[in-house]
């Protein structure tokens, strides 16, 4: 050791390697950027800002682009010392010798007195103190980049580095480029605001950046293709570059990037070499086994691997950025490309193991209460009876109908073959078929399920009694197996749906009664977990009652559904129920009420992002009927077309009859009575006839005969209607008047006892029939008074059709009464030929929400600002605006505000 001073350094060779070898200059040189390198300004700015803190950490997985990012940034600055830290494995003295040399190579002048380690295995505290003191006195800080810092595994080196960093003060800016969490006390720097972090999420390419990167490689793809690639790679820089290089050689780059097999690509070579093979064999086996999972936690990994230490292993892999991501609450997942490659590698290394892993995972997940993942793993294992049991036992049969995840669950079970036979698999098949309105197959599977349940209950039954026995029989709540209760409750739901779809109200009542009893036996936590089950049951019962004409009973259960707990799982049932409540209002002649409920129905599924079209379409049908009454025929046609795209499981007789009636009324309004008759000719298949459907059909047929000059036929049609509802009586009175029997018409009208049930769409028509009779009798004063009354009553709901249906007699009466009618109700006769139907403006009353939107419109708020202020979607605001424009008879925002001010609405 001759020649060394008391500090342990050799003053004659201050730049020497402690082992006497020349320094490897490549360790001081930042890597060159390829010609396809993309400079990302947002990250460069972040590194610029990082110079305000003493410590910066750029932490990401292999190939995340961290080294090239920092190298590009360093190239634009002066005197940045660069060191690749692979020398750390030779000892602290070797690392510090290289670090000092890196400072000198960057142009940082260090006095000879600082010294240099002479022993590769150690460095003296005095040398570190002298270095820190020298740096602390500098006017401009020295910038040091330590690349591949994950190679520094010696805690002693980390302590020494932290000592120098702390005591150098503002004289040192240290940038660590690493795959793993460094051993430095980051929490202290973080708490003091002295740490800048750039991690994997920030390093990931955005879709816009990926498009620029692909462009540098000569690839220009549609936005959706680029977004799909970013989603698949999670913005991983190396993955994007490798994919771009491969796609550039393919004649159809877009198709290649969409469909390439990750395990047969350069991406696989990179990940297998840089990530998998760097791990010990036991960890490699763990990664291969968990590749069959979308996400995993230590207990599940232990179950698949037979080990007990998965927790620490996963935490280490996450810290090492080994393409294992921590999701929080002890859950992890693999990078999607890494997972694809590992699964392919698993099939090669252990053929036949994958289904067993899926099966083990499914059983573990079922015990942990994770139903969605249980179903996915069970289906992947091909264990259909287990998977169907899991769905039914959890009372999740309603998932096949909610619209939120119905397609996902149906697709999950689509590979299930006929060899899977159990009540649960038959129930799933029945639900899947009924959800698509395949009644014959659905009912066949439902009967098979019920026979299996009857046998499981130890009962015997004749074929006709199977369904009732399976639903109602049992030993009692105290000793019946929970899975049988769940299966019978699922049966009840499907029976109620089948009864609804076939128009069998009595059967729906039996299914609902059985379900109520079974709900008392079912686990409360499962019913609470699946509110869609009860909501769907009540919706089916309500619709069956509606078909039977029991409006009050239907309203009672449908209102319960509307008041059910809000959420995506019950959105479809609430939308459907609101639409049917709107239909009841429309049938009773209350278009304003019907419109409000129908609009609320249309926004119910939209607000939860339920895939469209997924609703029943009933709301649009009702709005179409209201539009016809308001003589907005173009809007009515559009709404009818939109209503055609409805959920198949909700196309029941109520829906079909409603569509036929709305179409027929539109054709009548267009002057096509024969088309109207054709629209209601088609028989709606149902187990029982609906009194209101028959009555409303008779009204349409009667009106068509009147329009074609056959009043006696019109009278005969309505005589066949047994119910004495106000709307039917008014229609009959109109037919009698057209047949020249005003006394009979008045007698019919005098017999009406609506008791407040009939709304303005009925009462306005009744008033106009009386006015016409008075006018024909020469009592013009009474006719004028009644028409004025009808105009005032029609104003609130914007009714136009009753006046246009009245015939030519009404024009002179309208002209006579217009000075005595408010401006908004006054008929507009300008520019119309005398023989044509009258035109007039009725300002319909705006709803409270429409006024809210209009007030904000007056404040020049944008549509987006109004939506945010009212906590509704932009589409909802547009719907309210469209309705307000129609009611105010305007087409633009400023016109709407001006018109509203003229009417003192603002």
ABEGO torsion letter per residue (X at the ends): XBGBBAAGBBAABAABBAAGBBBBAAAABBBBBBAABBBBAAAAAAAAAAAABABBBBBBBBGAGAAAAAAAAAAABBGBBBBBAAAAAAEAAAAAAAAAAAAAAAGBBBBAAAEBBABAABBBAAAAAAAAAAAAABABBBBBBBBGAAABABAAAAAAAAAAAAAAEAABBBBBBBABBBABBAAAAAAAGABBBBBAAAABBBAAAAAAAAAAAGBBBBAAAAAAAAAAAGGBAAAAAAAAAAAAABABAAAAAAABBAAABAAAAAAAAAAAAABBAAAAAAAAAAAABABBBAAAAAAAAGBAAAAAAAAAAAAAGAGBBBAEGGBBBBBAAAAAAAAAAAAAABBGAAAAAAAAAAAAAAAAGBAAAAAAAAAAAGBAAAAAAAAAAAGAAAAAAAGAAAAAAAAAAAABBAABBBAAAAAAAAAAAAAAGBAAAAAAAAAAAAAAAAAAAGBBBBAAAAAAAAAABEAEAAABBAAAAAAAAAAAAAAAAAAAAAGBAAAAAAAAAAAAAAAAABBAAAAAABAAAAAAAAAAAAAAAAAAGBAAAAAAAAAAAAABBBEAAAAAAAAAAAAAAAAAAAAAGBAAAAAAAAAAAAAAAAAAGBBOBABAGAAAAAAAAAAAAAGBAAAAAAAAAAAABBBAAABBAAAAAAAAAAAAAAAAAAGBAAAAAAAAABBBBBABBBAAAAAAAAAAAAAAAAAAGBAAAAAAAAAABABBBAAAAAAAAAAAAAAGBAAAAAAAAAABBAGGABBAAAAAAAAAAAAAAAAAAGBAAAAAAAAAAAAAAAAAAGBAAAAAAAEAAAAAAAAAAAAABBAAABBBABGBBAABBBBBBBBBBBBAAAAAAAAAAAAGBBAAAAAAAAGBBAAAAAAAAAAAAAAAGBABAAAAAAAAAAAGAX
